[in-house]
Amino acid sequence: MANVSKELPQVRGGIFLADGGLETTLVFLKGIDLPSFAAFPLVLSEAGRETLTRYFAPYLAEAKRRGVGFILDTPTWRANPDWAEKLGLGLDDLLEANHRAVTFAAELRDKAGVPSISIVLNGVIGPRGDGYVVGSAMTADEAARYHRPQIEALRDGGADMVSAITMTYAEEAVGIARAARACGMSVALSFTVETDGRLPSGQDLKAAIEETDAATGNTPAYYMINCAHPDHFRGALASGEPWLNRILGIRANASRKSHAELDVSTELDIGDPAELGRQYRDLRSHLPNLRVFGGCCGTDHRHIAAICEACL
């Protein structure tokens, strides 16, 4: 089994920004059609890459202005076999898209002209299901086999790490962590929660993190919470217990709507960016190691700027 020795800069310390809701921004604000909510096909065309370059530009500019680090995600949240099949793509094309997504991210990094800040190339892995419900759950071993080809493609493309985003149940997160370790990759895991602060599986956040750490020998470099409003999970963070030290990142939704409500929304709810920034500041009092600040559904560069104003 490979030994992951790469120490990530965001684990060592400092503040790192991430982008907001890529897919919701492109669909609702830019009017771009993303079948199956999949952004990864954009890396396969010059026009698509230009769209992504324009999307990331204000986030990179904000990091440069603030003199902080940046977690540069690949647009590969949907880039797994089940979603590729819906788009009519075979496995070889899918793996090539993952590889090219990292190459694109590296080009963005190199063109950013910000040697004073640290930019981490993050290969994004999404859930096999839709991210709002568990659907057909896998065992940890099944999840490891399913997600490993994507992890290998992201690694071979040159990613510094991989992150599993919007995990709905612990077994899939465990499998991804084991596959990443076998591939020699540092991995972060991000769980999503419902309005009651529990995962879509019904498990509470503390139990999910502790179960994943126990099953993987503390393999994840850190954990995050994404695709939920701070009001949905603040209560789960009030215990002051040691497991909270494992959470280094928040990528919250702009909206207080539930996953079910968001799933049928035809208009974007951007909430109140300034209020969201204040809520992030409040979360820092519950999460002593919080240092990765990004957004999820409904957020854009305005929300990240507001979070910076409140927290930095």
C-alpha positions as a Python dict, from the first residue, in 0.01 Angstrom:
ca = {
    (1, 'M'): (0, 0, 0),
    (2, 'A'): (134, 340, -96),
    (3, 'N'): (242, 580, 177),
    (4, 'V'): (107, 930, 133),
    (5, 'S'): (392, 1159, 233),
    (6, 'K'): (294, 1485, 66),
    (7, 'E'): (204, 1743, 328),
    (8, 'L'): (-52, 1988, 199),
    (9, 'P'): (12, 2359, 262),
    (10, 'Q'): (-341, 2416, 390),
    (11, 'V'): (-283, 2151, 656),
    (12, 'R'): (35, 2323, 771),
    (13, 'G'): (-150, 2650, 822),
    (14, 'G'): (-255, 2978, 665),
    (15, 'I'): (-578, 3082, 495),
    (16, 'F'): (-693, 2936, 163),
    (17, 'L'): (-984, 3041, -56),
    (18, 'A'): (-1180, 2821, -293),
    (19, 'D'): (-1433, 2907, -560),
    (20, 'G'): (-1811, 2912, -522),
    (21, 'G'): (-2084, 2715, -691),
    (22, 'L'): (-1936, 2639, -1033),
    (23, 'E'): (-2235, 2462, -1181),
    (24, 'T'): (-2502, 2695, -1043),
    (25, 'T'): (-2306, 2999, -1161),
    (26, 'L'): (-2263, 2863, -1513),
    (27, 'V'): (-2624, 2748, -1546),
    (28, 'F'): (-2816, 3027, -1374),
    (29, 'L'): (-2589, 3331, -1412),
    (30, 'K'): (-2409, 3256, -1738),
    (31, 'G'): (-2690, 3071, -1919),
    (32, 'I'): (-2472, 2774, -2009),
    (33, 'D'): (-2637, 2437, -2062),
    (34, 'L'): (-2479, 2165, -1847),
    (35, 'P'): (-2654, 1833, -1914),
    (36, 'S'): (-2669, 1626, -1593),
    (37, 'F'): (-2511, 1926, -1417),
    (38, 'A'): (-2174, 1810, -1552),
    (39, 'A'): (-1906, 2075, -1609),
    (40, 'F'): (-1618, 1843, -1699),
    (41, 'P'): (-1698, 1828, -2074),
    (42, 'L'): (-1606, 2199, -2090),
    (43, 'V'): (-1237, 2112, -2065),
    (44, 'L'): (-1261, 1927, -2396),
    (45, 'S'): (-1317, 2238, -2609),
    (46, 'E'): (-1142, 2572, -2643),
    (47, 'A'): (-1468, 2758, -2586),
    (48, 'G'): (-1536, 2555, -2274),
    (49, 'R'): (-1191, 2622, -2134),
    (50, 'E'): (-1235, 2993, -2199),
    (51, 'T'): (-1563, 2981, -2006),
    (52, 'L'): (-1390, 2815, -1712),
    (53, 'T'): (-1101, 3062, -1727),
    (54, 'R'): (-1344, 3354, -1700),
    (55, 'Y'): (-1522, 3180, -1414),
    (56, 'F'): (-1208, 3130, -1203),
    (57, 'A'): (-1052, 3470, -1277),
    (58, 'P'): (-1225, 3676, -1002),
    (59, 'Y'): (-1154, 3409, -740),
    (60, 'L'): (-784, 3398, -823),
    (61, 'A'): (-779, 3779, -824),
    (62, 'E'): (-935, 3785, -476),
    (63, 'A'): (-672, 3543, -343),
    (64, 'K'): (-397, 3756, -498),
    (65, 'R'): (-544, 4073, -349),
    (66, 'R'): (-567, 3915, -5),
    (67, 'G'): (-229, 3744, -22),
    (68, 'V'): (-377, 3408, 72),
    (69, 'G'): (-365, 3061, -80),
    (70, 'F'): (-614, 2911, -322),
    (71, 'I'): (-755, 2560, -368),
    (72, 'L'): (-798, 2534, -746),
    (73, 'D'): (-1058, 2267, -818),
    (74, 'T'): (-1087, 2065, -1134),
    (75, 'P'): (-1443, 2076, -1277),
    (76, 'T'): (-1475, 1699, -1237),
    (77, 'W'): (-1748, 1658, -977),
    (78, 'R'): (-1958, 1459, -1224),
    (79, 'A'): (-1667, 1289, -1399),
    (80, 'N'): (-1736, 929, -1297),
    (81, 'P'): (-1866, 635, -1506),
    (82, 'D'): (-2236, 656, -1414),
    (83, 'W'): (-2267, 1022, -1510),
    (84, 'A'): (-2044, 983, -1815),
    (85, 'E'): (-2277, 710, -1944),
    (86, 'K'): (-2570, 952, -1922),
    (87, 'L'): (-2368, 1189, -2139),
    (88, 'G'): (-2278, 919, -2392),
    (89, 'L'): (-1909, 906, -2297),
    (90, 'G'): (-1705, 587, -2263),
    (91, 'L'): (-1447, 512, -1995),
    (92, 'D'): (-1145, 611, -2206),
    (93, 'D'): (-1299, 948, -2291),
    (94, 'L'): (-1392, 1000, -1926),
    (95, 'L'): (-1043, 930, -1797),
    (96, 'E'): (-895, 1157, -2063),
    (97, 'A'): (-1131, 1434, -1951),
    (98, 'N'): (-1013, 1395, -1591),
    (99, 'H'): (-652, 1406, -1702),
    (100, 'R'): (-710, 1714, -1918),
    (101, 'A'): (-899, 1887, -1638),
    (102, 'V'): (-585, 1882, -1423),
    (103, 'T'): (-375, 2004, -1714),
    (104, 'F'): (-616, 2293, -1758),
    (105, 'A'): (-603, 2377, -1387),
    (106, 'A'): (-222, 2374, -1399),
    (107, 'E'): (-230, 2619, -1690),
    (108, 'L'): (-459, 2848, -1489),
    (109, 'R'): (-220, 2830, -1196),
    (110, 'D'): (81, 2910, -1412),
    (111, 'K'): (-95, 3206, -1576),
    (112, 'A'): (-220, 3349, -1246),
    (113, 'G'): (103, 3539, -1188),
    (114, 'V'): (76, 3508, -812),
    (115, 'P'): (401, 3350, -689),
    (116, 'S'): (340, 3497, -344),
    (117, 'I'): (47, 3268, -279),
    (118, 'S'): (15, 2892, -277),
    (119, 'I'): (-219, 2739, -534),
    (120, 'V'): (-313, 2376, -471),
    (121, 'L'): (-436, 2169, -768),
    (122, 'N'): (-730, 1977, -630),
    (123, 'G'): (-878, 1686, -825),
    (124, 'V'): (-1249, 1684, -745),
    (125, 'I'): (-1442, 1360, -705),
    (126, 'G'): (-1819, 1364, -672),
    (127, 'P'): (-2061, 1103, -541),
    (128, 'R'): (-2173, 818, -760),
    (129, 'G'): (-2530, 937, -696),
    (130, 'D'): (-2673, 1285, -731),
    (131, 'G'): (-2533, 1435, -410),
    (132, 'Y'): (-2869, 1506, -251),
    (133, 'V'): (-2983, 1152, -168),
    (134, 'V'): (-2797, 830, -95),
    (135, 'G'): (-2958, 628, -373),
    (136, 'S'): (-2800, 285, -424),
    (137, 'A'): (-2538, 269, -151),
    (138, 'M'): (-2208, 90, -202),
    (139, 'T'): (-1992, -87, 48),
    (140, 'A'): (-1656, 75, 119),
    (141, 'D'): (-1480, -186, -98),
    (142, 'E'): (-1721, -126, -385),
    (143, 'A'): (-1669, 249, -356),
    (144, 'A'): (-1292, 208, -362),
    (145, 'R'): (-1308, 2, -682),
    (146, 'Y'): (-1556, 239, -843),
    (147, 'H'): (-1370, 564, -776),
    (148, 'R'): (-1010, 446, -812),
    (149, 'P'): (-983, 494, -1193),
    (150, 'Q'): (-1080, 859, -1160),
    (151, 'I'): (-833, 910, -876),
    (152, 'E'): (-558, 753, -1087),
    (153, 'A'): (-642, 980, -1382),
    (154, 'L'): (-633, 1291, -1162),
    (155, 'R'): (-305, 1180, -1007),
    (156, 'D'): (-148, 1109, -1343),
    (157, 'G'): (-266, 1448, -1467),
    (158, 'G'): (-62, 1614, -1192),
    (159, 'A'): (-310, 1692, -914),
    (160, 'D'): (-162, 1778, -576),
    (161, 'M'): (-452, 1612, -394),
    (162, 'V'): (-804, 1484, -445),
    (163, 'S'): (-1123, 1584, -265),
    (164, 'A'): (-1449, 1393, -242),
    (165, 'I'): (-1722, 1656, -242),
    (166, 'T'): (-2087, 1621, -131),
    (167, 'M'): (-2058, 1281, 31),
    (168, 'T'): (-2397, 1156, 148),
    (169, 'Y'): (-2296, 847, 346),
    (170, 'A'): (-1983, 726, 524),
    (171, 'E'): (-1912, 406, 327),
    (172, 'E'): (-1853, 590, 0),
    (173, 'A'): (-1621, 834, 177),
    (174, 'V'): (-1431, 545, 334),
    (175, 'G'): (-1388, 377, -4),
    (176, 'I'): (-1259, 694, -166),
    (177, 'A'): (-1011, 748, 116),
    (178, 'R'): (-880, 394, 82),
    (179, 'A'): (-850, 426, -296),
    (180, 'A'): (-664, 757, -263),
    (181, 'R'): (-423, 606, -14),
    (182, 'A'): (-359, 312, -246),
    (183, 'C'): (-286, 564, -525),
    (184, 'G'): (-48, 764, -307),
    (185, 'M'): (-272, 1070, -304),
    (186, 'S'): (-362, 1304, -20),
    (187, 'V'): (-738, 1322, 17),
    (188, 'A'): (-993, 1553, 178),
    (189, 'L'): (-1351, 1443, 237),
    (190, 'S'): (-1651, 1675, 242),
    (191, 'F'): (-1987, 1564, 378),
    (192, 'T'): (-2316, 1734, 305),
    (193, 'V'): (-2601, 1756, 553),
    (194, 'E'): (-2974, 1814, 548),
    (195, 'T'): (-3153, 2095, 731),
    (196, 'D'): (-3136, 1889, 1053),
    (197, 'G'): (-2757, 1873, 1043),
    (198, 'R'): (-2748, 1503, 955),
    (199, 'L'): (-2616, 1340, 641),
    (200, 'P'): (-2877, 1232, 385),
    (201, 'S'): (-2814, 880, 518),
    (202, 'G'): (-2947, 993, 857),
    (203, 'Q'): (-2609, 963, 1029),
    (204, 'D'): (-2489, 1261, 1228),
    (205, 'L'): (-2176, 1445, 1120),
    (206, 'K'): (-1969, 1348, 1423),
    (207, 'A'): (-2041, 978, 1372),
    (208, 'A'): (-1961, 999, 999),
    (209, 'I'): (-1622, 1160, 1057),
    (210, 'E'): (-1532, 930, 1345),
    (211, 'E'): (-1642, 621, 1150),
    (212, 'T'): (-1441, 725, 846),
    (213, 'D'): (-1129, 795, 1048),
    (214, 'A'): (-1161, 463, 1232),
    (215, 'A'): (-1210, 266, 910),
    (216, 'T'): (-917, 431, 730),
    (217, 'G'): (-662, 486, 1006),
    (218, 'N'): (-715, 863, 987),
    (219, 'T'): (-622, 864, 617),
    (220, 'P'): (-807, 1187, 518),
    (221, 'A'): (-587, 1495, 543),
    (222, 'Y'): (-895, 1679, 666),
    (223, 'Y'): (-1272, 1706, 636),
    (224, 'M'): (-1506, 1973, 504),
    (225, 'I'): (-1878, 2048, 498),
    (226, 'N'): (-2042, 2157, 175),
    (227, 'C'): (-2377, 2206, 2),
    (228, 'A'): (-2564, 2317, 314),
    (229, 'H'): (-2638, 2654, 471),
    (230, 'P'): (-2460, 2737, 800),
    (231, 'D'): (-2798, 2740, 975),
    (232, 'H'): (-2830, 2371, 890),
    (233, 'F'): (-2512, 2253, 1060),
    (234, 'R'): (-2408, 2516, 1314),
    (235, 'G'): (-2583, 2326, 1592),
    (236, 'A'): (-2381, 2012, 1517),
    (237, 'L'): (-2057, 2204, 1579),
    (238, 'A'): (-2131, 2339, 1924),
    (239, 'S'): (-1991, 2050, 2127),
    (240, 'G'): (-1630, 2162, 2144),
    (241, 'E'): (-1523, 1799, 2103),
    (242, 'P'): (-1194, 1680, 1943),
    (243, 'W'): (-1354, 1560, 1617),
    (244, 'L'): (-1418, 1925, 1525),
    (245, 'N'): (-1042, 1971, 1488),
    (246, 'R'): (-1059, 1753, 1176),
    (247, 'I'): (-1277, 2005, 988),
    (248, 'L'): (-1059, 2250, 797),
    (249, 'G'): (-1297, 2371, 528),
    (250, 'I'): (-1650, 2504, 472),
    (251, 'R'): (-1819, 2542, 134),
    (252, 'A'): (-2170, 2648, 228),
    (253, 'N'): (-2476, 2713, 16),
    (254, 'A'): (-2606, 3067, -23),
    (255, 'S'): (-2963, 2947, 29),
    (256, 'R'): (-3137, 2813, 337),
    (257, 'K'): (-3348, 2584, 118),
    (258, 'S'): (-3338, 2209, 167),
    (259, 'H'): (-3181, 1979, -91),
    (260, 'A'): (-3529, 1879, -206),
    (261, 'E'): (-3627, 2243, -256),
    (262, 'L'): (-3305, 2324, -439),
    (263, 'D'): (-3352, 2024, -665),
    (264, 'V'): (-3672, 2168, -812),
    (265, 'S'): (-3572, 2536, -810),
    (266, 'T'): (-3592, 2717, -1143),
    (267, 'E'): (-3434, 3038, -1011),
    (268, 'L'): (-3109, 3091, -825),
    (269, 'D'): (-3128, 3187, -458),
    (270, 'I'): (-2811, 3384, -385),
    (271, 'G'): (-2913, 3468, -29),
    (272, 'D'): (-2729, 3757, 139),
    (273, 'P'): (-2351, 3751, 77),
    (274, 'A'): (-2274, 3983, 370),
    (275, 'E'): (-2483, 3773, 607),
    (276, 'L'): (-2310, 3457, 485),
    (277, 'G'): (-1974, 3619, 554),
    (278, 'R'): (-2078, 3694, 912),
    (279, 'Q'): (-2193, 3334, 955),
    (280, 'Y'): (-1854, 3206, 840),
    (281, 'R'): (-1693, 3433, 1098),
    (282, 'D'): (-1917, 3277, 1363),
    (283, 'L'): (-1822, 2927, 1247),
    (284, 'R'): (-1457, 3003, 1319),
    (285, 'S'): (-1543, 3014, 1689),
    (286, 'H'): (-1661, 2652, 1667),
    (287, 'L'): (-1396, 2518, 1432),
    (288, 'P'): (-1046, 2597, 1563),
    (289, 'N'): (-872, 2473, 1247),
    (290, 'L'): (-1102, 2631, 988),
    (291, 'R'): (-882, 2773, 714),
    (292, 'V'): (-1037, 2678, 377),
    (293, 'F'): (-1317, 2917, 278),
    (294, 'G'): (-1527, 2851, -33),
    (295, 'G'): (-1886, 2827, -146),
    (296, 'C'): (-2130, 2585, -301),
    (297, 'C'): (-2474, 2616, -463),
    (298, 'G'): (-2582, 2974, -528),
    (299, 'T'): (-2252, 3133, -429),
    (300, 'D'): (-2020, 3324, -660),
    (301, 'H'): (-1719, 3554, -628),
    (302, 'R'): (-1932, 3813, -445),
    (303, 'H'): (-1993, 3569, -161),
    (304, 'I'): (-1624, 3478, -137),
    (305, 'A'): (-1535, 3848, -122),
    (306, 'A'): (-1790, 3898, 157),
    (307, 'I'): (-1650, 3599, 347),
    (308, 'C'): (-1304, 3754, 318),
    (309, 'E'): (-1431, 4087, 447),
    (310, 'A'): (-1584, 3919, 750),
    (311, 'C'): (-1313, 3667, 831),
    (312, 'L'): (-985, 3818, 718),
}
